[in-house]
Every structure is written in structure tokens, then in C-alpha cells.
Amino acid sequence: MKTRVGRKKFDGRKEEIVLQKLEEAFLMGCTDREASLAAGIAPSTLYEYQNKNPEFTERKQALKMNPIFIARRTVVENLDKDFRFALRYLERKLPEEFGLRNRYEFQGPKEAPVITEEDEKIIDDFQKKNEV
């Protein structure tokens, strides 16, 4: 009979329970570190498990998207309840049409403008009048 040397998988905890706790944490959008803490294992143990079980890594990524999906559904379902909320949604989804940022487009030559002697005189007079 072969005896296993080294640390047990999941530090001796039952695999089913550890995976359940990890999945609960990932459903809330937790980081790997947070999920590991919730499951009572080291992050390195999680990474080791993922290396041996690539399908778990895919599932983890899908579970981490859950809060985003819930938030998106909540936003869309409540657009008709408050026009300000709907407008804010549009500002972010279609900023070129509904965005609040001012956009300035300059046309003409890209060189610096030419300042005439008359312009300089006007600037000097303005500066003299506004000196403190």
C-alpha cells in the first residue's frame, strides 16, 4: 500500500465542502484570496487545484460574473421607474450621444495663431488696466 507524502488536498478539509464555499464566494464576485479565506485554504492550494482541474477555473470565471449580471438586470428592469436613472444609463452606454463631456473640435491650421502688432497693443492695454 502506497502512503501519500506531503500535505493533503485542501489542507485535510473535505473537497466537497471547500468547493462549495469557494463557489459561494465566487458568486459574490470575491477575489481568489477572499474566496480562499472563506473556504479556509491558502490561495496556493486554490491555484494548485485549478492547475489540476482547468474546468474549475472556467467555472470560477463564470461565477465571478454573477454580480455584474445581477447589476445589469437590475439596471435594465428599473429604467422605466426613474428618468434620471435612465438618462444616467444612456450617458454611460452611449457617451457620444448622451455624454456630459464637452467636446471641442478645432478646425483650421495646426500652427499657432498669428498675433499682429494691433493684437499685441490690445493685450498690453488690457494687462495695464488690470494690474493690481
C-alpha positions as CSV (number, residue, x, y, z in Angstrom):
1,M,0.0,0.0,0.0
2,K,1.2,3.4,-1.0
3,T,1.3,6.2,1.5
4,R,0.9,9.8,0.3
5,V,3.6,12.1,1.4
6,G,3.0,15.9,1.8
7,R,0.1,18.0,2.6
8,K,-3.4,16.7,1.9
9,K,-5.5,18.3,-0.7
10,F,-7.4,21.3,0.8
11,D,-5.4,21.0,4.0
12,G,-7.3,17.9,5.1
13,R,-10.8,19.5,4.6
14,K,-13.5,17.7,2.6
15,E,-13.2,18.6,-1.0
16,E,-17.0,19.0,-1.5
17,I,-17.3,21.5,1.4
18,V,-14.3,23.5,0.3
19,L,-15.5,23.7,-3.3
20,Q,-19.0,24.8,-2.1
21,K,-17.5,27.6,0.0
22,L,-15.3,28.7,-2.9
23,E,-18.2,28.8,-5.3
24,E,-20.4,30.8,-2.8
25,A,-17.6,33.3,-2.6
26,F,-17.0,33.5,-6.3
27,L,-20.8,34.0,-6.8
28,M,-20.4,37.2,-4.8
29,G,-17.5,38.3,-7.0
30,C,-14.8,37.7,-4.4
31,T,-11.2,37.6,-5.4
32,D,-9.2,34.4,-5.3
33,R,-7.6,35.5,-2.0
34,E,-11.0,36.3,-0.4
35,A,-12.6,33.1,-1.6
36,S,-9.6,31.1,-0.3
37,L,-10.0,32.7,3.1
38,A,-13.8,32.0,3.1
39,A,-13.1,28.3,2.3
40,G,-10.3,28.1,4.9
41,I,-7.5,27.3,2.5
42,A,-4.4,29.0,1.2
43,P,-4.5,30.8,-2.2
44,S,-1.7,28.5,-3.3
45,T,-3.9,25.5,-2.6
46,L,-6.6,27.0,-4.8
47,Y,-4.1,27.6,-7.6
48,E,-2.8,24.1,-7.3
49,Y,-6.3,22.7,-7.6
50,Q,-7.0,24.9,-10.6
51,N,-3.9,23.6,-12.4
52,K,-5.1,20.1,-11.9
53,N,-8.7,20.9,-12.8
54,P,-8.9,23.5,-15.6
55,E,-12.7,23.1,-15.9
56,F,-12.9,24.6,-12.3
57,T,-11.0,27.7,-13.5
58,E,-13.6,28.2,-16.2
59,R,-16.5,27.8,-13.7
60,K,-14.8,30.2,-11.3
61,Q,-14.6,32.9,-14.0
62,A,-18.3,32.4,-14.9
63,L,-19.3,32.6,-11.2
64,K,-17.3,35.8,-10.7
65,M,-19.5,37.4,-13.4
66,N,-22.7,36.8,-11.4
67,P,-22.8,40.2,-9.6
68,I,-22.3,42.0,-12.9
69,F,-25.2,40.1,-14.4
70,I,-27.4,40.8,-11.4
71,A,-26.5,44.5,-11.5
72,R,-27.1,44.7,-15.3
73,R,-30.5,43.1,-14.9
74,T,-31.5,45.4,-12.1
75,V,-30.5,48.5,-14.1
76,V,-32.4,47.4,-17.2
77,E,-35.5,46.3,-15.2
78,N,-35.6,49.7,-13.4
79,L,-35.0,52.1,-16.4
80,D,-38.7,52.9,-16.6
81,K,-39.0,53.9,-12.9
82,D,-36.9,57.0,-12.8
83,F,-36.0,59.1,-15.9
84,R,-32.8,60.3,-14.2
85,F,-31.7,56.7,-13.8
86,A,-32.5,56.0,-17.4
87,L,-30.6,59.1,-18.5
88,R,-27.6,58.2,-16.5
89,Y,-27.6,54.7,-18.1
90,L,-27.7,56.3,-21.5
91,E,-24.8,58.7,-20.6
92,R,-22.6,55.7,-19.9
93,K,-23.7,53.4,-22.6
94,L,-23.8,56.0,-25.4
95,P,-21.5,58.8,-24.3
96,E,-21.0,60.2,-27.8
97,E,-24.8,60.9,-27.9
98,F,-25.8,61.4,-24.3
99,G,-22.5,62.1,-22.5
100,L,-21.9,65.2,-20.4
101,R,-18.4,65.9,-21.5
102,N,-17.9,68.9,-23.7
103,R,-16.0,68.1,-26.8
104,Y,-14.2,70.8,-28.7
105,E,-13.1,70.2,-32.3
106,F,-10.7,72.7,-33.7
107,Q,-10.6,73.3,-37.4
108,G,-8.1,75.1,-39.4
109,P,-4.3,75.1,-39.4
110,K,-2.5,73.5,-36.5
111,E,0.1,76.2,-36.3
112,A,0.0,78.8,-33.6
113,P,-2.2,81.8,-34.4
114,V,-0.5,84.9,-35.8
115,I,-0.6,87.9,-33.4
116,T,-0.4,91.2,-35.2
117,E,1.0,94.4,-33.7
118,E,-2.5,95.6,-33.2
119,D,-3.3,92.5,-31.2
120,E,-0.2,93.0,-29.0
121,K,-1.2,96.6,-28.3
122,I,-4.7,95.5,-27.2
123,I,-3.2,92.8,-25.0
124,D,-0.7,95.3,-23.4
125,D,-3.5,97.8,-22.8
126,F,-5.7,95.1,-21.2
127,Q,-2.8,94.0,-18.9
128,K,-2.0,97.6,-17.9
129,K,-5.7,98.2,-16.9
130,N,-5.9,95.1,-14.9
131,E,-2.6,95.4,-13.0
132,V,-3.0,95.3,-9.2
